[in-house]
Amino acid sequence: MESFMVVCTFTPETDMAEVMALVAEEQAKVAELKELGRIGAVYLSTRERGTVFLEVFADSSEEARETVVSLPMAKWWNLDIFPINAPVARGSAADPS
């Protein structure tokens, strides 16, 4: 399984009152996906930037997308999916310098 960072930005036409009405449902789904080992950390920057950052565990970026779109709030999100690579320790065999 690989790790992905999914950056979810709210579309401009999003009605934040509708979003807030789904908070409990969203939290329950996130808890379920965390138990299944499909979501790790969740970071919110909704007030300042309208952005949610999700750590997702999946076998591919398409599977990571499927996990995220299963969330209730995903209908308002644009998604950018990035594979996460562990930092290379300086001086290790993988360090090109």
C-alpha positions in Angstrom: 0.0 0.0 0.0 1.2 3.5 -0.8 0.6 6.8 0.9 -1.0 9.8 -0.8 -1.7 13.4 0.2 -5.0 14.5 -1.3 -5.5 18.2 -1.3 -9.3 19.0 -1.4 -10.4 22.5 -2.2 -13.9 23.6 -2.0 -15.4 24.8 -5.3 -16.3 28.5 -5.4 -20.1 27.9 -5.5 -20.0 25.8 -2.3 -22.6 26.8 0.3 -20.7 26.5 3.6 -23.9 26.2 5.6 -24.6 23.0 3.6 -21.1 21.8 4.4 -21.5 22.5 8.1 -24.8 20.5 8.1 -22.8 17.4 7.0 -20.0 17.6 9.6 -21.2 14.7 11.8 -21.8 12.5 8.8 -18.3 13.4 7.4 -16.7 12.7 10.8 -18.4 9.3 11.0 -17.2 8.3 7.5 -13.7 9.5 8.2 -13.6 7.4 11.4 -14.8 4.3 9.4 -12.1 4.8 6.8 -9.5 5.3 9.5 -10.5 2.0 11.1 -10.2 0.3 7.7 -6.6 1.8 7.3 -7.6 3.9 4.3 -7.3 7.4 5.8 -4.6 8.6 8.2 -4.2 12.3 9.1 -6.8 14.9 8.3 -5.9 18.6 8.4 -8.4 21.5 7.8 -7.8 25.0 6.6 -11.4 25.6 5.6 -11.8 29.0 7.2 -8.7 30.6 5.7 -8.3 28.8 2.4 -11.2 26.4 1.9 -8.8 23.4 1.9 -8.8 19.9 3.4 -5.6 17.8 3.4 -6.1 14.0 3.7 -3.5 11.3 4.1 -4.8 8.4 2.2 -3.5 4.8 2.0 -4.2 3.0 -1.3 -2.6 0.8 -4.0 -3.0 3.5 -6.7 -3.9 7.1 -7.1 -7.3 6.0 -8.6 -8.0 4.0 -5.5 -7.0 7.0 -3.3 -9.5 9.1 -5.4 -12.2 6.4 -4.8 -11.6 6.6 -1.1 -11.9 10.4 -1.0 -15.0 10.6 -3.2 -16.8 8.2 -0.8 -16.8 11.1 1.8 -20.0 13.1 2.0 -18.2 16.5 1.5 -16.4 15.3 -1.6 -19.2 16.5 -3.8 -17.9 20.1 -3.2 -14.2 19.4 -3.7 -11.7 19.7 -6.4 -9.0 17.0 -5.8 -5.2 17.0 -6.3 -3.6 13.7 -5.5 0.1 13.4 -4.7 2.1 10.2 -3.9 4.1 10.7 -0.7 7.7 9.6 -0.8 9.7 9.2 2.4 12.6 11.7 2.7 15.9 10.3 1.8 18.4 10.4 4.6 21.5 12.4 3.8 24.5 10.2 3.1 22.3 7.1 2.5 22.7 4.9 -0.6 19.6 6.6 -2.1 21.0 10.1 -1.6 22.3 11.3 -5.1 24.7 13.9 -3.7 
